[in-house]
Amino acid sequence: MHPLFISGGVGAAVLFEWQAEQKSEVETQAREARWRRVDQEITDAIAVVQKDEADLENGREPLPGERLGMVWGGTRLTQDYFDRIRALELAVQAAKERLDNAYQARDALRSRPMGPPLQTYSRKAVCAMALGGFMAAASAAQWSIIDLSSIGGAYSDSKGINDHSQVVGGAYTSGNTFYHAFLFDRGTMMDLGTLGGANSVAMGINNDGAVVGSSYTAHDAVEHAFVYRQPGKMTDLGTLGGKHKNSVARGVNNQGQVVGYSDTARDAGPHAFLYSHGRMRDLGTLGGTSSTARAINDGGWVAGDAHVAGDHAYHAFLYRNGTLHDLGTLGGTNSSARAINGGGWVAGDADTAGDAAHHVFLYRDGTMQDLGSLGGKNSLAYGINNRGQVVGYSDTTPITLHFKLGGGGPVREVALRRQTAGIPKNPADDTYPVHGDGPVIGHLGNVYAFDHHAFLYDGKGGMLDLSQLPEVLAAGWSSLNYAYAINDRGEIIGSGTIGDKFHAFLLSPVTALGR
């Protein structure tokens, strides 16, 4: 019923509310249109930056006629060469300025008030039939996704993000021979190098831009934790055990405290460490031989996991006030804590009763809550922000795989019918045959992607499958397989399958999550 046909004071009140909601609808649509324009500008600007930087790098080789011979021998570059290089440099500078302006426009949109939400109107149920369609549309999330590409190779994987949208992870270099830590900042992916060895990976970044991870040292002798601070300095944090030992950094807080794990002098299992003020401190275990620290908040609380006495199980722990606290499990044998927010909420995963499944949990106020899955058996959590939003990945139903037949040819997506469906394994390579709608295509050998999807849990509507977002599918992603971190702006990073490549992504909400 139209509100004009409702008599008396109730009709006037409903008319006022209806008019207010119509105004809110127009404002919401206009805001979303502005967000779409800004997000498209960011995407376009990133593409221009990457193209112009590639043009500059490729253009450094002199063209015919730009190198002249000299009377006394040798050669020199002509002014034409320097003019051309200068033009390419100016193009890169202009592209980066365009990208900076686009990011500033997005930040300005984020800072604007959203206006009153629809639920503040007390009598909206009176006209629910008229407004139901709009309310459903207004509640739908809007997202933008950026392919972070790589540093020359075919594979990249993002691991951490700060509140300035700086992303870190690892990627193959040109030729897919070496795997290096990277920093992605405003459209540019920077190779952070190594501690002298072949490979490195970055695992976390704080709001000051300090990056932590691990790298092989000279001659690939050992793997050591590092902290990287701009401009261009990677510092070896050493180990708990002296020479010929390994260490890995997993997280860093805004005070610059670093956590991870390291070999010890006793040659037992690796131990969790806290690195602060130039000193690496052993956090011990839960009675067993090994432990791992995975995350730290600004209060110095550390989340991780450790073996219990007898090493028959490993449990999630919370370290505070100098003590490791066993967080238990979801009724099964093992658990791991992988992320912690400023309020001390811990996200991780644990075995359920009878070890029937392995599920994401949220631990707060002394209680471990099972967050379930996307329909499959197992799920893992990797990130949590200060709003309590959790990201990770989960098995899905039915299981799907992306694969390359024999390591080549086009990437296909097919359903995998397991042995329980009556299809035996191939005895030659212990794999299951793959069926589509027709005959057998081949046998799974080189699995390219995975039977799980990235998720977002916001405490309101359960797990959201990020692979199924319309914006993700429209951008050409076959699936988002991992979500590793979420910042307080609601931006999510991870990796997924796009075309025939496995790339890092940055997934951003059009409006800040939780508003």
C-alpha positions as a printed Julia matrix, in Angstrom:
515×3 Matrix{Float64}:
  0.0     0.0     0.0
  1.3     3.47   -0.9
  1.79    5.57    2.26
 -0.51    8.31    0.87
 -3.44    5.96    1.3
 -2.79    5.35    5.01
 -5.13    7.57    7.06
 -4.47    9.72   10.12
 -1.25   10.42   12.0
  0.17    7.0    11.19
 -0.13    7.79    7.5
  1.71   11.1     7.92
  4.48    9.4     9.9
  4.85    6.65    7.35
  4.84    9.2     4.52
  7.71   11.04    6.21
  9.64    7.8     6.66
  8.93    6.73    3.08
 10.19   10.08    1.74
 13.31    9.82    3.92
 14.01    6.33    2.64
 13.53    7.43   -0.97
 16.05   10.23   -0.39
 18.42    7.72    1.19
 18.03    5.47   -1.86
 18.99    8.28   -4.25
 21.98    9.23   -2.1
 23.1     5.59   -1.89
 22.86    5.11   -5.65
 24.8     8.32   -6.29
 27.5     7.29   -3.8
 27.83    3.84   -5.36
 28.15    5.44   -8.81
 30.98    7.63   -7.52
 32.68    4.55   -6.03
 32.44    2.68   -9.32
 34.03    5.6   -11.18
 36.85    5.91   -8.63
 37.53    2.15   -8.6
 37.63    2.08  -12.4
 40.04    5.02  -12.37
 42.33    3.17   -9.91
 42.26    0.04  -12.08
 43.0     2.06  -15.24
 45.75    4.06  -13.52
 47.49    0.93  -12.24
 47.49   -0.5   -15.76
 49.05    2.71  -17.1
 51.73    2.74  -14.37
 52.67   -0.86  -15.12
 52.77   -0.2   -18.89
 54.83    3.0   -18.59
 57.29    1.4   -16.17
 57.73   -1.53  -18.57
 58.23    0.92  -21.47
 60.89    2.75  -19.47
 62.73   -0.44  -18.55
 62.6    -1.78  -22.1
 63.57    1.6   -23.53
 66.88    1.93  -21.71
 68.65    0.07  -24.5
 69.78    2.68  -27.09
 67.96    2.67  -30.4
 69.78    2.69  -33.75
 71.4     6.09  -34.21
 71.41    6.96  -30.49
 75.0     5.76  -29.95
 77.84    7.41  -31.84
 81.48    6.42  -32.27
 84.2     8.77  -31.05
 87.46    9.72  -32.79
 89.67    8.32  -30.02
 87.62    5.16  -29.69
 84.6     4.15  -27.67
 81.06    5.45  -28.07
 78.75    8.01  -26.55
 75.0     8.36  -26.27
 73.32   11.14  -28.22
 71.03   13.83  -26.83
 68.14   12.08  -28.59
 68.65    9.1   -26.27
 68.54   11.24  -23.13
 65.5    13.15  -24.39
 63.67    9.89  -25.09
 64.5     8.44  -21.65
 63.42   11.69  -20.0
 60.08   11.52  -21.83
 59.57    7.95  -20.62
 60.43    8.97  -17.05
 57.95   11.85  -17.21
 55.28    9.44  -18.43
 55.9     7.19  -15.42
 55.79   10.2   -13.09
 52.5    11.4   -14.6
 51.0     7.91  -14.34
 51.95    7.66  -10.67
 50.48   11.11   -9.99
 47.26   10.0   -11.66
 47.2     6.89   -9.45
 47.9     8.96   -6.32
 44.99   11.25   -7.21
 42.71    8.24   -7.67
 43.67    6.82   -4.29
 43.11   10.23   -2.67
 39.65   10.39   -4.26
 38.84    6.96   -2.82
 40.11    8.01    0.62
 37.94   11.12    0.45
 34.87    9.0    -0.33
 35.65    6.75    2.63
 35.78    9.73    4.98
 32.34   11.06    4.01
 29.4    10.26    6.3
 27.14    7.55    5.01
 23.86    9.03    6.25
 21.3     7.23    8.44
 20.9     3.5     7.78
 17.44    2.26    6.85
 17.02    0.33   10.08
 16.78    3.58   12.09
 13.22    4.08   10.84
 10.8     2.62   13.37
  7.83    1.87   11.14
  9.47    0.65    7.92
  7.59   -2.63    8.2
  4.39   -0.79    7.22
  5.74   -0.24    3.7
  8.04   -3.3     3.52
  6.38   -4.55    0.33
  7.12   -1.27   -1.45
 10.71   -0.94   -0.2
 11.74   -4.59    0.08
 13.46   -4.69   -3.3
 15.48   -1.55   -2.57
 16.51   -2.73    0.89
 17.84   -5.98   -0.55
 19.83   -4.08   -3.18
 21.2    -1.58   -0.65
 22.4    -4.38    1.63
 24.34   -6.12   -1.16
 28.1    -5.61   -0.88
 29.96   -3.79   -3.64
 33.58   -4.73   -4.3
 36.51   -3.96   -6.55
 39.41   -6.34   -7.21
 42.95   -5.66   -8.44
 45.28   -8.26   -9.93
 48.65   -7.48   -8.32
 50.39   -9.32  -11.17
 53.98  -10.37  -10.4
 57.63   -9.3   -10.57
 58.25  -10.98  -13.91
 57.17  -14.58  -13.28
 53.89  -16.44  -13.6
 53.02  -16.77   -9.9
 52.47  -14.39   -7.0
 50.95  -14.76   -3.54
 50.11  -11.94   -1.12
 50.49  -12.55    2.63
 50.0    -9.28    4.51
 48.44   -5.81    4.28
 48.53   -2.68    6.44
 45.97    0.11    6.83
 47.64    2.11    4.04
 46.81   -0.62    1.47
 50.46   -1.66    1.17
 50.63   -5.38    0.38
 53.49   -7.86    0.84
 54.05  -11.46   -0.22
 56.15  -13.53   -2.58
 56.4   -13.91   -6.35
 58.51  -15.59   -8.99
 60.96  -13.4   -10.85
 61.48  -13.5   -14.61
 62.0   -17.03  -15.83
 60.2   -18.5   -12.79
 63.56  -19.53  -11.31
 63.71  -17.44   -8.14
 61.0   -16.55   -5.62
 61.36  -13.13   -3.97
 59.6   -11.07   -1.34
 57.63   -8.14   -2.77
 56.03   -4.9    -1.62
 53.03   -3.61   -3.6
 52.4     0.09   -3.05
 50.08    2.26   -5.13
 50.27    0.27   -8.31
 53.92   -0.77   -8.21
 55.26   -4.18   -7.16
 58.8    -3.86   -5.78
 61.24   -6.78   -5.52
 62.69   -6.64   -2.0
 65.59   -8.95   -2.84
 67.16  -11.41   -0.41
 69.76  -11.77    2.33
 72.2   -13.03   -0.29
 70.54  -16.3    -1.23
 68.19  -17.3    -4.02
 64.73  -16.97   -2.45
 62.75  -14.92    0.05
 59.15  -14.24    1.08
 57.45  -11.41    3.0
 54.77  -12.38    5.55
 53.67   -9.16    7.25
 53.81   -5.36    7.22
 52.94   -2.75    9.86
 51.56    0.75    9.41
 55.07    2.24    9.39
 55.94    0.11    6.36
 58.24   -2.32    8.19
 58.14   -5.66    6.32
 59.0    -9.02    7.88
 59.56  -12.47    6.4
 62.38  -14.88    5.71
 65.18  -15.24    3.2
 68.01  -17.59    2.36
 71.46  -16.25    3.15
 74.53  -16.39    0.91
 75.03  -19.73   -0.85
 71.54  -20.71    0.41
 73.22  -21.93    3.59
 70.33  -21.18    5.96
 66.96  -19.39    6.05
 66.77  -16.37    8.37
 64.05  -14.01    9.55
 64.37  -10.45    8.27
 62.89   -7.01    8.7
 62.9    -4.66    5.72
 62.63   -0.93    6.21
 62.6     1.52    3.34
 64.61    2.66    1.58
 66.0    -0.72    0.67
 67.46   -2.17    3.82
 66.83   -5.86    4.67
 68.16   -6.74    8.13
 68.97  -10.29    9.27
 67.36  -10.95   12.68
 69.47  -14.02   13.39
 68.26  -17.07   15.32
 67.82  -18.5    18.79
 70.6   -20.99   18.18
 73.71  -19.48   16.67
 75.32  -20.52   13.37
 73.86  -22.95   10.84
 70.33  -22.5    12.22
 67.09  -21.31   10.59
 64.48  -18.76   11.55
 61.27  -17.37   10.01
 59.39  -14.13   10.84
 55.58  -14.31   10.57
 54.19  -11.07   11.98
 55.0    -7.52   13.12
 53.01   -4.98   15.15
 52.99   -1.2    14.99
 55.62   -1.01   17.75
 58.03   -2.92   15.49
 57.95   -6.11   17.57
 58.44   -9.2    15.39
 57.28  -12.78   15.99
 58.03  -16.08   14.29
 59.95  -19.27   15.0
 63.58  -20.33   15.09
 65.84  -23.3    15.61
 67.38  -23.44   19.06
 70.86  -24.32   20.26
 69.59  -27.61   21.7
 68.63  -29.0    18.26
 65.14  -29.82   19.48
 62.16  -28.51   17.53
 61.93  -24.84   16.55
 60.6   -22.41   19.17
 58.38  -19.36   18.93
 60.26  -16.08   19.33
 59.52  -12.43   20.07
 62.07  -10.0    18.65
 62.11   -6.57   20.31
 64.79   -3.89   20.83
 67.4    -5.93   18.98
 66.9    -9.1    21.02
 65.22  -12.4    20.07
 63.46  -14.0    23.03
 62.41  -17.68   23.24
 58.71  -17.94   24.18
 58.94  -21.64   25.03
 56.29  -24.29   24.36
 53.22  -25.89   25.96
 55.38  -28.72   27.3
 56.39  -30.28   23.97
 59.43  -29.79   21.79
 58.31  -27.07   19.35
 56.2   -23.95   18.95
 55.4   -21.27   16.36
 54.38  -17.62   16.85
 52.23  -16.38   13.99
 50.85  -12.96   14.94
 51.22  -10.12   17.46
 48.95   -7.2    18.34
 49.95   -3.71   19.44
 49.65   -4.74   23.09
 52.36   -7.34   22.63
 49.98  -10.32   22.86
 51.14  -13.18   20.65
 49.08  -15.91   18.93
 50.5   -19.2    17.7
 50.58  -22.91   18.38
 52.82  -25.34   20.25
 53.2   -29.02   20.96
 51.88  -30.19   24.32
 53.77  -32.58   26.61
 54.58  -35.81   24.81
 54.2   -34.12   21.39
 50.98  -36.07   20.74
 49.12  -32.87   19.82
 49.66  -29.19   19.09
 47.38  -26.51   20.52
 46.68  -22.88   19.82
 48.18  -20.53   22.38
 47.88  -16.92   23.47
 51.02  -15.39   24.97
 50.51  -12.49   27.38
 52.19  -11.26   30.52
 55.08  -13.67   30.0
 52.95  -16.84   29.86
 51.7   -19.18   27.13
 47.99  -19.92   27.6
 46.6   -23.1    25.99
 43.38  -22.2    24.12
 42.31  -25.82   23.65
 40.48  -27.16   20.59
 36.95  -27.6    19.2
 36.79  -31.05   20.77
 39.45  -32.74   18.65
 43.2   -33.23   18.86
 44.91  -30.2    17.33
 44.47  -26.47   16.9
 46.41  -23.46   15.58
 46.07  -19.73   16.27
 47.0   -17.65   13.23
 45.81  -14.08   13.85
 45.0   -11.69   16.7
 43.38   -8.24   16.76
 43.79   -5.27   19.05
 41.11   -6.49   21.43
 42.82   -9.84   21.96
 40.38  -11.8    19.79
 42.15  -14.76   18.22
 41.31  -16.42   14.9
 42.56  -19.87   13.99
 41.4   -23.39   13.24
 40.99  -26.62   15.18
 39.92  -30.22   14.96
 36.3   -30.87   15.88
 35.06  -33.74   18.07
 36.45  -37.09   16.96
 38.72  -35.21   14.53
 35.83  -35.41   12.1
 36.69  -32.03   10.56
 38.99  -29.05   10.95
 37.15  -25.73   11.33
 37.84  -22.05   11.71
 37.4   -20.7    15.23
 37.07  -17.3    16.86
 38.37  -17.16   20.44
 37.19  -14.33   22.68
 36.31  -13.91   26.35
 37.6   -17.4    27.11
 35.34  -19.13   24.57
 36.26  -20.85   21.3
 33.47  -20.51   18.71
 33.24  -22.83   15.69
 32.66  -20.67   12.58
 31.96  -23.64   10.3
 32.9   -23.81    6.61
 31.63  -23.07    3.1
 29.99  -26.49    2.98
 33.09  -28.67    2.85
 34.9   -30.58    5.56
 37.73  -28.22    6.47
 38.38  -24.49    6.83
 41.35  -22.41    8.01
 41.56  -18.81    9.28
 44.48  -16.53    8.52
 43.44  -12.96    9.31
 41.3   -10.86   11.64
 40.86   -7.09   11.89
 39.83   -4.85   14.75
 36.15   -5.18   13.75
 36.31   -8.92   14.35
 36.01   -9.79   10.65
 37.83  -13.03    9.82
 39.27  -14.24    6.49
 40.75  -17.54    5.38
 39.82  -20.38    3.08
 37.45  -23.32    3.19
 36.57  -26.49    1.33
 33.49  -26.1    -0.81
 30.76  -28.44   -2.0
 30.96  -29.91   -4.57
 34.74  -30.08   -4.85
 36.09  -28.48   -8.03
 39.6   -28.36   -9.37
 41.37  -26.26  -11.96
 44.05  -28.27  -13.71
 46.4   -28.4   -16.64
 46.26  -31.72  -18.44
 49.82  -33.02  -18.48
 51.14  -29.64  -17.41
 50.09  -27.87  -20.61
 47.13  -26.78  -22.65
 44.22  -24.63  -21.47
 43.18  -24.54  -17.85
 39.9   -26.36  -17.32
 37.46  -26.45  -14.45
 35.84  -29.83  -13.84
 34.05  -31.69  -11.08
 36.07  -34.37   -9.32
 34.14  -37.56   -8.62
 35.94  -39.31   -5.81
 36.39  -43.02   -5.29
 33.24  -43.03   -3.15
 31.31  -42.48   -6.38
 32.61  -45.8    -7.68
 35.48  -44.52   -9.78
 38.79  -46.29   -8.99
 42.2   -44.67   -8.88
 44.62  -44.88  -11.77
 47.17  -47.45  -10.45
 49.98  -45.9   -12.49
 50.1   -42.58  -10.59
 47.61  -43.02   -7.74
 45.25  -40.3    -9.03
 41.54  -40.17   -9.73
 40.25  -39.86  -13.3
 38.47  -36.61  -14.12
 35.01  -36.54  -15.68
 33.06  -33.66  -17.13
 29.72  -34.13  -18.81
 31.23  -36.59  -21.27
 34.01  -39.18  -21.38
 37.19  -39.23  -19.31
 39.35  -36.21  -20.16
 42.49  -37.37  -18.41
 44.03  -38.06  -15.05
 44.86  -35.43  -12.46
 48.59  -34.94  -12.44
 49.56  -31.26  -12.42
 46.92  -29.68  -10.16
 46.88  -25.96  -10.86
 44.41  -24.66   -8.28
 42.39  -25.97   -5.43
 39.11  -27.32   -4.1
 38.68  -24.48   -1.64
 37.64  -20.84   -1.75
 38.58  -17.71    0.16
 35.96  -16.53    2.65
 35.0   -13.51    4.74
 33.22  -13.98    8.09
 31.72  -10.8     9.53
 29.69  -12.23   12.42
 26.37  -11.34   10.77
 25.58  -13.59    7.86
 28.01  -16.47    8.24
 30.79  -17.12    5.74
 30.79  -15.24    2.44
 32.38  -17.12   -0.47
 34.57  -14.47   -2.09
 34.92  -16.48   -5.3
 31.21  -16.01   -5.96
 31.18  -12.21   -5.79
 29.83  -10.85   -9.11
 32.66   -8.31   -9.29
 35.25  -11.09   -8.94
 33.69  -13.2   -11.68
 33.24  -10.18  -13.97
 36.95   -9.35  -13.59
 37.9   -12.76  -15.02
 38.9   -14.63  -11.85
 38.04  -18.33  -11.94
 38.33  -18.49   -8.15
 39.87  -16.77   -5.15
 41.53  -19.66   -3.34
 43.22  -18.05   -0.33
 42.49  -15.0     1.82
 45.41  -14.27    4.15
 44.72  -10.91    5.77
 42.15   -8.14    6.2
 42.89   -4.6     7.36
 40.67   -2.21    9.29
 39.42   -0.71    6.03
 38.01   -4.11    5.08
 40.54   -4.67    2.29
 41.34   -8.36    1.78
 44.45   -9.86    0.21
 45.2   -13.38   -0.93
 45.7   -15.31   -4.15
 43.6   -16.95   -6.81
 43.29  -18.17  -10.37
 42.89  -15.72  -13.25
 43.25  -17.05  -16.77
 46.12  -19.52  -16.72
 47.95  -17.76  -13.88
 47.91  -17.88  -10.1
 48.19  -14.29   -8.86
 47.94  -12.2    -5.73
 44.83  -10.02   -5.42
 43.63   -6.98   -3.48
 39.87   -7.05   -2.88
 38.39   -3.77   -1.61
 34.87   -2.94   -0.4
 33.26   -0.02   -2.2
 32.08    1.26    1.18
 33.88    0.43    4.41
 32.73   -2.88    5.9
 30.81   -2.78    9.13
 29.28    0.68    8.61
